[in-house]
């Protein structure tokens, strides 16, 4: 119940710590101060509905403003996504593994420090309409550029995600690095954790390697009974399997000890 003194509330507005409710019983709009849930006697105000109050203070209702913003934001994001790889509007072409990706300098400059530097300095690429990249696979570089337009990582392959993380690290794309780490962690499951553990162990980016190795270990420890039955675990050499089993046992013993279960 919003207010004990107002019956059959049909409309509510909250503006600058002032709460307005309209009663469908008497058709009046009441004003209270402080908490919306209040037993204080409300004061009748001159407005006919809660939106009139908002209109008088901010030009339009907060709900319509929110809806308008969300709709406009959606259209902008949708149009940006549509613009990616659109040859008809592109002003620069990225060529990777002999395949073209059509992009826009202004969007790349806005979204990436790496490209901002490239297109605002004396880099030779700043004068080119076709730029070749030989350092990354086509699928990885394309998804990187797509991310700049959409903020989404549309990759499922663990190896490709690690390559994208390496690219993000090289280009100093902090947001992409964070999103890659999050996406990589989500791909880890009982069936693949041992295979991914081996791949991560071969990474050259040490600071991410440490974080991901720790995550794999913790996942393994918490799911050891199921992991040791998987094909990927059986494919490990005897020494590695023995090490993992011993570490798993030590983990469980430490967990039991810290819980005080054996006391």
DRENKOL-758690 format. One record per atom (N, C-alpha, C, O, CB): residue in three letters; x, y, z. Coordinates in steps of 0.05 Angstrom, whole numbers, plus 5000, padded with zeros to 4 digits. Each point is the difference from the previous one (the first is absolute). Glycine has a CB too. Layout:
<atoms>
AlaXYZ/...
</atoms>
This chain:
<atoms>
Unk501749765000/Unk498350245000/Unk501850255000/Unk501750035018/Unk494649725007/Unk503350424956/Unk501750234997/Unk499650205022/Unk501950105012/Unk498149844939/Unk497550125056/Unk499450195021/Unk497349935012/Unk498149964986/Unk504650404992/Unk497249625048/Unk497649915014/Unk497750194996/Unk497749915003/Unk505249875030/Unk497650474960/Unk497950194997/Unk499050054971/Unk498150154996/Unk503950075044/Unk499349634941/Unk499150034972/Unk499049734991/Unk501449805001/Unk502050564990/Unk494149645000/Unk498749754991/Unk500149974970/Unk499850204985/Unk497249825055/Unk503249734951/Unk499949944971/Unk501850174983/Unk499150154984/Unk496249715024/Unk507350114997/Unk502050154985/Unk500049924971/Unk500249764994/Unk502650295048/Unk497150144940/Unk500049944971/Unk502550114986/Unk500549924977/Unk494550085024/Unk506650175012/Unk502350124986/Unk502050085021/Unk499250095022/Unk497950074940/Unk505549815032/Unk502150075019/Unk502250154986/Unk500749934977/Unk498249665051/Unk502350614985/Unk502450144990/Unk501750075024/Unk499050075021/Unk498550114938/Unk505249805037/Unk501950085021/Unk501950204988/Unk501449934981/Unk498249625043/Unk500550694986/Unk501750214989/Unk501350165023/Unk498650115016/Unk498549924942/Unk505649975042/Unk501550155020/Unk499049965028/Unk499450195015/Unk501450154950/Unk499049405043/Unk499249935027/Unk497150075007/Unk499249985023/Unk505650084991/Unk493750024966/Unk497150055004/Unk498549784986/Unk500649944976/Unk500150565028/Unk497449385009/Unk498549784989/Unk497150084994/Unk498750125017/Unk504249565008/Unk496250264951/Unk497350074992/Unk498449754993/Unk501049834984/Unk500750624999/Unk495949535028/Unk498349774993/Unk497250114993/Unk499150195012/Unk503649505018/Unk496050184951/Unk497350084992/Unk498149785009/Unk500449764996/Unk501350514965/Unk496149815052/Unk498049825009/Unk497749984979/Unk499050204991/Unk502149915057/Unk498349644944/Unk497849974981/Unk497350025014/Unk497950014987/Unk505149694985/Unk497150325055/Unk497550015015/Unk498950295000/Unk497650044996/Unk503949575032/Unk500350594977/Unk499050285001/Unk501250164977/Unk499250244997/Unk500349725052/Unk502349934935/Unk501150144977/Unk502050215007/Unk500950154982/Unk494949774996/Unk505150095047/Unk502050205008/Unk502849905000/Unk500549755002/Unk496050455026/Unk505449984969/Unk502849935001/Unk501150105027/Unk499750235008/Unk500849804942/Unk500849795065/Unk501150065026/Unk503050015000/Unk501349864984/Unk494749935037/Unk505250384996/Unk502950025001/Unk500949945028/Unk498850095020/Unk501250264944/Unk502249485038/Unk501349955026/Unk503050054997/Unk501050014977/Unk495449655037/Unk505050365008/Unk502950054999/Unk501549775014/Unk499049895019/Unk500250614980/Unk503149434990/Unk501649795012/Unk499249734988/Unk499849984976/Unk500550285066/Unk499549534975/Unk499549734991/Unk497349984986/Unk498050125008/Unk504849715029/Unk497150024941/Unk497549954986/Unk498149845016/Unk497650034999/Unk504949994958/Unk498749805060/Unk498349845018/Unk499850165026/Unk501850005016/Unk499649554964/Unk496450595024/Unk499750195022/Unk497349995011/Unk498049954986/Unk505450344993/Unk496449765047/Unk497450025014/Unk499250295005/Unk497950065011/Unk503049505010/Unk500950634970/Unk499450285004/Unk497750084982/Unk499649894979/Unk505250205033/Unk493750114997/Unk497750094985/Unk500950154975/Unk501650195003/Unk495749845039/Unk501849894934/Unk500950134976/Unk498650274996/Unk497950055012/Unk503049514968/Unk500450615004/Unk498850274994/Unk498949994971/Unk501449924982/Unk501950315050/Unk494349864965/Unk498850014973/Unk501450234984/Unk500450225010/Unk495149605007/Unk505350124958/Unk501350204983/Unk498250064976/Unk498049884996/Unk506549975019/Unk496350364969/Unk498350104980/Unk499949844974/Unk498550064982/Unk502350385038/Unk500949364977/Unk500249864975/Unk497849794997/Unk498849915020/Unk506150164980/Unk494549854976/Unk497949804995/Unk501149724997/Unk498549815003/Unk498850554975/Unk505349625015/Unk501249734999/Unk503050035005/Unk501150224999/Unk495449624969/Unk504749935038/Unk502950015007/Unk501750094978/Unk502150125004/Unk497049515028/Unk500250324943/Unk501650074977/Unk499950314996/Unk502050114990/Unk497249444989/Unk498650585029/Unk500050294998/Unk502250125017/Unk501250204992/Unk493849795000/Unk505449895031/Unk502150105018/Unk502749984986/Unk501650195000/Unk495749675041/Unk503349914948/Unk502549964986/Unk500350184976/Unk502150124996/Unk497949415019/Unk497850514970/Unk500150174977/Unk500750295008/Unk501450144986/Unk495249574992/Unk502350385045/Unk500550275008/Unk502950055009/Unk501050224999/Unk494249815014/Unk506149754995/Unk502750035010/Unk502249934980/Unk502250115000/Unk496049795045/Unk501249904938/Unk502049914981/Unk499149984971/Unk501549904984/Unk500449865055/Unk495850334955/Unk499150024972/Unk498649754991/Unk498450024981/Unk505450275011/Unk496749475020/Unk498649764992/Unk500349805022/Unk501650025018/Unk499250074934/Unk497549705047/Unk499949815022/Unk502649845001/Unk501249954979/Unk493950035017/Unk505749945028/Unk502549845003/Unk499849734985/Unk501949914989/Unk499050315055/Unk496749674956/Unk499749744986/Unk500350034970/Unk501449844987/Unk495550015050/Unk501850364952/Unk500350044971/Unk502850074993/Unk501049924978/Unk494250225020/Unk506250015019/Unk502850074995/Unk501749754999/Unk501749974983/Unk497650485039/Unk500349374998/Unk501549765001/Unk499549834976/Unk501949894987/Unk498050125062/Unk497649964943/Unk499249844977/Unk501350114975/Unk501049864983/Unk494750015039/Unk504150404975/Unk501250134977/Unk503049954998/Unk501049954979/Unk495450405023/Unk504949685021/Unk502949965001/Unk500749714992/Unk501949954984/Unk498650405051/Unk498149464977/Unk500649724994/Unk499549934971/Unk501749874988/Unk497050015059/Unk499250224941/Unk499449964972/Unk502250124982/Unk500949874981/Unk494250125030/Unk505750254996/Unk502050144984/Unk502749865003/Unk501549974980/Unk496150465025/Unk503049485019/Unk502549865005/Unk500049744984/Unk502149924988/Unk498350285058/Unk497449664954/Unk499849754985/Unk500450054970/Unk501549854987/Unk495349975047/Unk502050394955/Unk500350064972/Unk502950074993/Unk501049924979/Unk494350255020/Unk506049985019/Unk502850074995/Unk501849754999/Unk501649974982/Unk497650485040/Unk500449384998/Unk501649765002/Unk499449814976/Unk501949884989/Unk498250165061/Unk497449954942/Unk499349834978/Unk501250114974/Unk500949844983/Unk494850045040/Unk504350384973/Unk501150124976/Unk503149974999/Unk501149964979/Unk495150375021/Unk505149695024/Unk502949955001/Unk500649724992/Unk501949954985/Unk498550395051/Unk498149474974/Unk500449724994/Unk499649954970/Unk501549854987/Unk497050025059/Unk499550264942/Unk499449974972/Unk502250124983/Unk500649914978/Unk494550115032/Unk506250205000/Unk502150144985/Unk502549834998/Unk501650044982/Unk496550395033/Unk502349395004/Unk502449844999/Unk500149824975/Unk498149874993/Unk502050135057/Unk502250004937/Unk500549854976/Unk498150074977/Unk499449834983/Unk502249805046/Unk497650624971/Unk498250114979/Unk501850144979/Unk500950225005/Unk495249835028/Unk504249834944/Unk501750104980/Unk499150274989/Unk501650174992/Unk499649364996/Unk496150525012/Unk498950244988/Unk500650255016/Unk500050224988/Unk496449504993/Unk504150255045/Unk500650245016/Unk502850015011/Unk500950205011/Unk494449805002/Unk506249784983/Unk502749985011/Unk502050204986/Unk499750054976/Unk499449475034/Unk502850585005/Unk502150174989/Unk502849885003/Unk502050124993/Unk495150275016/Unk503049375003/Unk502549865002/Unk499549705001/Unk498049905011/Unk504150495014/Unk499749464962/Unk499649714998/Unk502449855013/Unk502350064994/Unk495150004964/Unk502049775061/Unk502049835013/Unk500249744985/Unk497949874995/Unk501350355050/Unk503249704947/Unk500349754986/Unk501649805018/Unk502350065007/Unk497550184948/Unk499049545051/Unk501349805017/Unk499649734986/Unk497849924994/Unk501450345049/Unk503049604953/Unk500049744986/Unk498550024974/Unk498449824992/Unk501749945052/Unk500450464942/Unk498950054973/Unk497050045000/Unk498749994979/Unk505049755002/Unk495150325043/Unk497250055002/Unk499650285010/Unk501550105017/Unk497549414992/Unk498950634980/Unk499550285007/Unk498050035022/Unk498149855002/Unk503050274951/Unk499450095063/Unk498250085021/Unk499650304997/Unk501950155001/Unk499549485031/Unk496150464964/Unk499450284994/Unk499250155026/Unk498149935013/Unk500549944940/Unk503050345053/Unk499650155025/Unk500150304995/Unk500250094977/Unk501849535049/Unk497850534996/Unk499850294998/Unk502150125019/Unk500049945024/Unk495150044964/Unk506650195002/Unk502150125016/Unk499050145024/Unk501149975022/Unk501550094937/Unk495250105039/Unk499050165022/Unk499149825023/Unk500550065023/Unk498150294945/Unk500149425025/Unk499149825022/Unk502449875013/Unk500149975024/Unk495649954951/Unk506349995009/Unk502349885012/Unk501650195018/Unk501049935021/Unk499349774939/Unk499850555031/Unk501450215016/Unk498650055026/Unk501350045021/Unk500350174937/Unk495749805042/Unk498550055024/Unk500249765020/Unk500150055024/Unk496750234949/Unk503249485016/Unk499849765017/Unk502749885008/Unk500149835018/Unk495650094960/Unk506550165009/Unk502549865004/Unk502450205002/Unk500450164982/Unk497849444995/Unk503350385045/Unk502450175002/Unk502049934979/Unk501450174990/Unk497849865059/Unk501049714945/Unk501949914979/Unk499450134974/Unk501850114987/Unk498749455037/Unk497050434967/Unk499350124974/Unk499950315001/Unk500550134980/Unk496849465010/Unk502250525033/Unk500150295003/Unk502850104995/Unk500550204986/Unk495749795048/Unk505749864977/Unk502850074995/Unk500849964971/Unk501450174988/Unk499749705059/Unk497949914942/Unk500749944972/Unk499050224981/Unk501450084981/Unk498449435030/Unk497750584993/Unk498750184981/Unk500450305007/Unk498950174986/Unk497849475005/Unk504750425030/Unk500550285007/Unk502950075001/Unk500850225009/Unk495149775017/Unk505849834964/Unk502950055000/Unk501149964972/Unk498549984980/Unk501949875068/Unk502250134949/Unk501349974975/Unk500349704992/Unk501749944982/Unk500750495026/Unk496149405005/Unk500249724992/Unk499349984970/Unk498250144990/Unk500649705057/Unk502549984939/Unk499549974972/Unk497149914994/Unk498950064980/Unk505949825013/Unk494049975027/Unk497349904997/Unk498050234998/Unk497849964989/Unk503549625036/Unk499450654987/Unk498150225000/Unk499550114972/Unk498050134995/Unk503749995050/Unk500149824937/Unk499750094972/Unk498949784981/Unk499850044976/Unk503950295033/Unk495749445003/Unk499249774983/Unk497049955003/Unk498850055021/Unk505849754984/Unk494250114974/Unk497149925001/Unk499849705003/Unk497849895006/Unk501050504966/Unk503449465024/Unk500149715004/Unk502449945018/Unk502350074994/Unk495649844960/Unk501549975068/Unk502149945020/Unk500149695005/Unk498049885006/Unk501350575016/Unk503049444975/Unk500449715003/Unk501049945028/Unk501750145011/Unk499249814939/Unk498249825060/Unk501049915026/Unk500849704997/Unk498449844991/Unk498650495035/Unk505549614982/Unk501049734996/Unk500649875027/Unk501249785001/Unk500850364956/Unk497149985065/Unk500749905026/Unk497849825013/Unk500649855019/Unk502250554987/Unk494849624984/Unk497849855012/Unk498349864979/Unk500050084976/Unk499950255061/Unk498749474972/Unk498249864982/Unk497650184993/Unk499250185015/Unk502149375005/Unk497650404956/Unk497850164990/Unk497650005020/Unk499050215007/Unk502449684946/Unk497949885057/Unk497649985018/Unk500550165026/Unk498150125010/Unk500849434971/Unk503550455029/Unk500750145025/Unk500050314995/Unk498850155016/Unk503949455000/Unk498650484963/Unk500250294994/Unk497250114993/Unk499450235008/Unk505449724977/Unk493649905001/Unk497450094993/Unk498350035025/Unk498550205003/Unk501849574952/Unk499850055064/Unk498550015024/Unk500950235018/Unk498450115015/Unk500849404983/Unk503450555000/Unk501050245015/Unk498750254989/Unk499150175015/Unk505349594994/Unk495650274965/Unk498850244988/Unk497050015005/Unk498950215005/Unk504649784959/Unk495249785035/Unk497249995005/Unk499450085029/Unk498050135005/Unk501549504961/Unk502250305052/Unk499750075028/Unk500050315003/Unk498550105017/Unk503849474997/Unk499350564971/Unk500150305001/Unk497450124992/Unk499350225008/Unk505649764982/Unk493549884994/Unk497450104991/Unk497849915018/Unk498050155004/Unk503649844950/Unk498649785059/Unk497849885014/Unk500449965030/Unk498149995016/Unk500849794942/Unk503750215051/Unk500549945028/Unk499649715007/Unk499949935023/Unk498850544987/Unk501049364969/Unk499449725005/Unk502349834988/Unk501350074980/Unk493750015018/Unk505549695016/Unk502049814990/Unk498649764990/Unk498949845015/Unk504650325017/Unk496449814941/Unk498649774988/Unk502049794991/Unk500449954977/Unk495950355008/Unk505049585035/Unk501949784995/Unk499449775020/Unk499450055023/Unk504150284960/Unk496749435007/Unk499549775018/Unk502549835004/Unk500349875020/Unk495050134965/Unk506650014995/Unk502449845002/Unk501850115021/Unk500650245001/Unk499149654951/Unk501349945066/Unk501750085022/Unk502650114989/Unk501150205010/Unk496849465020/Unk503250214950/Unk502650094988/Unk499750284988/Unk501750175004/Unk499549354987/Unk496550534996/Unk499650264988/Unk499650225021/Unk500850224997/Unk497149564964/Unk500850145061/Unk499650195022/Unk502750085013/Unk500550235007/Unk495049575002/Unk506350004993/Unk502750065010/Unk501650184981/Unk501550185009/Unk498549385015/Unk499650404950/Unk501350174980/Unk498850285002/Unk501550204997/Unk499349414973/Unk496650415034/Unk498850265003/Unk501050145025/Unk500350255000/Unk495649594976/Unk504550015045/Unk501150125025/Unk502850104995/Unk500750215010/Unk496549475017/Unk504450174958/Unk502750094993/Unk499950254984/Unk501650195005/Unk500049334996/Unk496650504980/Unk499650244984/Unk499250245018/Unk501150224997/Unk497649504963/Unk499450235058/Unk499150215018/Unk502350115017/Unk500250245006/Unk495249554995/Unk506350025008/Unk502350085016/Unk502050164983/Unk501150205010/Unk498349395018/Unk501150334947/Unk501950144983/Unk499050284993/Unk501550194998/Unk499949374984/Unk495950475014/Unk498850254992/Unk499250175024/Unk498950224997/Unk499649574961/Unk502050115067/Unk499250145025/Unk497050065001/Unk499250215009/Unk505449994992/Unk493849604991/Unk497150035001/Unk499049885026/Unk499449765002/Unk500250234947/Unk500350185072/Unk499449905027/Unk497349875002/Unk499749795012/Unk503250575006/Unk495049774970/Unk497349895002/Unk499849734986/Unk498849815010/Unk499450654992/Unk503249514975/Unk500049754986/Unk501549795016/Unk499149765000/Unk500750494956/Unk502349825057/Unk501549815017/Unk498149895022/Unk499949765004/Unk504450494986/Unk494349935023/Unk498249915021/Unk497849824990/Unk499449805012/Unk501550635012/Unk497949654953/Unk497949834989/Unk501049734990/Unk498649805002/Unk499150634984/Unk504849575003/Unk501249754991/Unk500449815024/Unk499349764998/Unk502950484964/Unk498949865059/Unk500449835024/Unk497449895010/Unk499849765006/Unk504150525007/Unk494049884988/Unk497449915009/Unk498949794981/Unk498849805009/Unk500350655011/Unk501249594954/Unk498949814981/Unk501649745001/Unk498849784998/Unk499850604972/Unk504049635033/Unk501649765002/Unk499249835024/Unk499849764998/Unk504050494980/Unk495849885044/Unk499249865025/Unk497449864996/Unk499549785010/Unk503050555018/Unk495749794957/Unk497349884995/Unk500249764983/Unk498149835000/Unk499950625005/Unk504149524979/Unk500249774982/Unk501149755014/Unk499849784989/Unk500950544973/Unk500449725062/Unk501349785014/Unk497949825012/Unk498250095015/Unk505850194994/Unk496249464986/Unk498149805012/Unk501549755007/Unk502549984995/Unk493750214978/Unk502449615037/Unk501349755009/Unk501449864977/Unk502249895004/Unk494350065031/Unk502450064941/Unk501149854978/Unk502550124989/Unk501849864990/Unk493650004999/Unk504850415012/Unk502350134986/Unk502050135019/Unk502150104990/Unk494949984973/Unk502649925063/Unk501750145018/Unk503049914998/Unk501850175002/Unk494349905028/Unk504349674966/Unk502849904999/Unk501350084974/Unk502450074999/Unk496349555030/Unk499850374949/Unk501250094974/Unk500650305001/Unk502150084990/Unk495349554986/Unk500850525035/Unk500450295002/Unk502250075019/Unk501550194996/Unk493749884993/Unk505149775032/Unk502250045019/Unk502749984986/Unk501850155005/Unk495349655032/Unk503150004944/Unk502549974985/Unk500550234981/Unk502250104998/Unk497249405005/Unk498450604984/Unk500350224981/Unk500850265015/Unk501850154991/Unk494849644979/Unk502150265053/Unk500650245016/Unk502849995010/Unk501450205002/Unk493849835011/Unk505849734994/Unk502749975010/Unk502150084980/Unk502350065007/Unk496049575022/Unk500950374945/Unk501950074979/Unk499750294992/Unk501450094981/Unk498449445002/Unk498550625030/Unk499750294994/Unk502550155006/Unk501649935018/Unk493550034992/Unk505350264976/Unk502450175004/Unk499350255016/Unk501850135011/Unk500249694947/Unk495450255043/Unk499150245016/Unk499749915029/Unk498049905008/Unk499650304951/Unk504549855056/Unk500349895027/Unk497850095019/Unk499049835015/Unk505850154977/Unk494450285008/Unk498150095020/Unk497249874996/Unk498649955020/Unk504050484984/Unk496749524971/Unk497449864995/Unk500349705004/Unk498149875009/Unk500650494959/Unk503649545026/Unk500649725004/Unk499649925029/Unk498749795006/Unk504550224955/Unk497850155057/Unk499849945028/Unk497150005010/Unk499249825015/Unk505350384992/Unk494050004984/Unk497150025008/Unk498449764989/Unk498449885015/Unk502050624986/Unk500149434974/Unk498449784988/Unk500949735011/Unk498349825003/Unk501250464955/Unk503149695047/Unk500949745012/Unk498849965027/Unk499149785007/Unk505250264968/Unk495550185041/Unk498849985026/Unk497149934998/Unk499049845016/Unk504250505001/Unk495449784963/Unk497249944997/Unk499649704992/Unk498249875010/Unk500950614976/Unk502649424996/Unk499949724992/Unk500449815023/Unk498649805004/Unk503050334951/Unk500449945062/Unk500649845023/Unk497649995019/Unk499249795009/Unk505750324987/Unk494050125010/Unk497750015018/Unk497749844989/Unk498649875015/Unk502950585001/Unk498049584958/Unk497849854987/Unk500649705002/Unk498149855007/Unk501050534961/Unk503349545027/Unk500749725002/Unk499749895029/Unk498849795004/Unk504450284958/Unk497750095057/Unk499849915028/Unk497149955008/Unk499349815014/Unk504950444996/Unk494149944981/Unk497149985008/Unk498549794985/Unk497849925007/Unk502450565004/Unk501049424966/Unk498649804984/Unk501849764994/Unk499749864980/Unk497650514999/Unk504649585039/Unk502149804995/Unk498849724995/Unk501049874982/Unk502050405047/Unk495049654986/Unk498949734997/Unk499049954971/Unk500449794990/Unk498250225058/Unk500250204940/Unk499049974973/Unk502350044979/Unk500049874979/Unk495550295037/Unk506350034990/Unk502150064981/Unk501949764995/Unk500749954977/Unk499050535037/Unk501049385007/Unk501949784997/Unk498849774984/Unk501549814993/Unk500650325051/Unk495449874951/Unk498749794984/Unk499850084970/Unk499149844984/Unk498350035056/Unk503450374953/Unk499850094973/Unk502249904982/Unk502149925010/Unk495650495007/Unk501849594957/Unk502049914981/Unk502450185000/Unk502349914997/Unk494149904975/Unk503250455030/Unk502250195000/Unk501949965024/Unk502450054998/Unk494750284978/Unk501849585046/Unk501749955024/Unk501649744995/Unk502449995007/Unk494350245024/Unk502149574957/Unk501349754994/Unk502350034981/Unk502049855000/Unk493849915008/Unk504050454975/Unk502150054979/Unk502550135012/Unk502150024987/Unk494350024979/Unk503450065059/Unk502350125013/Unk502149795006/Unk499449775004/Unk497750595015/Unk505449734983/Unk502149815007/Unk499849925029/Unk498750155016/Unk504450054950/Unk498049585042/Unk499849895027/Unk500850205021/Unk498750025021/Unk502149524960/Unk501550605014/Unk501050185020/Unk498150245005/Unk499550075023/Unk505149804963/Unk494250234993/Unk498150235003/Unk497549915014/Unk499050145018/Unk502850064940/Unk497249565035/Unk497649905013/Unk500549965030/Unk498350075017/Unk500349704940/Unk503750125050/Unk500649955028/Unk500250275015/Unk499150025023/Unk503449564964/Unk498850625000/Unk500250265013/Unk497350135005/Unk499550115022/Unk504949954955/Unk493849925003/Unk497350125003/Unk498449865022/Unk498550125015/Unk501750014937/Unk500049605048/Unk498549855021/Unk501050075028/Unk498450045018/Unk500949584949/Unk503450405036/Unk501150075026/Unk499250285008/Unk499250055024/Unk504749654967/Unk496150494990/Unk499250275007/Unk497050015007/Unk499250155017/Unk504450034952/Unk494949665017/Unk497149985006/Unk499549905028/Unk498350105015/Unk500849834937/Unk502449875056/Unk499749895027/Unk500850205021/Unk498650045020/Unk502349504962/Unk501350605013/Unk500950205019/Unk498050235002/Unk499550115022/Unk505249784967/Unk494050184988/Unk498050215000/Unk497749925018/Unk499050165016/Unk502349984938/Unk497749615043/Unk497749915015/Unk500749995030/Unk498450065017/Unk500049684943/Unk504050165046/Unk500849995028/Unk500250275013/Unk499150045023/Unk503449554967/Unk498550614995/Unk500250275011/Unk497250125003/Unk499550155019/Unk505049914959/Unk493749885004/Unk497250095002/Unk498749885024/Unk498650145015/Unk501249924935/Unk500649695054/Unk498849875023/Unk501150105026/Unk498650055020/Unk500649544953/Unk503550455027/Unk501350115024/Unk499150275007/Unk499550065024/Unk504449674966/Unk495850454991/Unk499250275005/Unk497150025008/Unk499250195013/Unk504249974954/Unk495049645025/Unk497250015008/Unk499549915028/Unk497950045012/Unk501049884941/Unk503249945059/Unk499749905028/Unk498349755001/Unk499149925022/Unk501350554994/Unk499149404961/Unk498349775000/Unk501149775016/Unk498549845012/Unk500050294943/Unk504249845045/Unk501249785014/Unk500650055030/Unk500949835014/Unk501150044943/Unk497450375052/Unk500550075028/Unk497949895018/Unk500150045024/Unk502250374961/
</atoms>
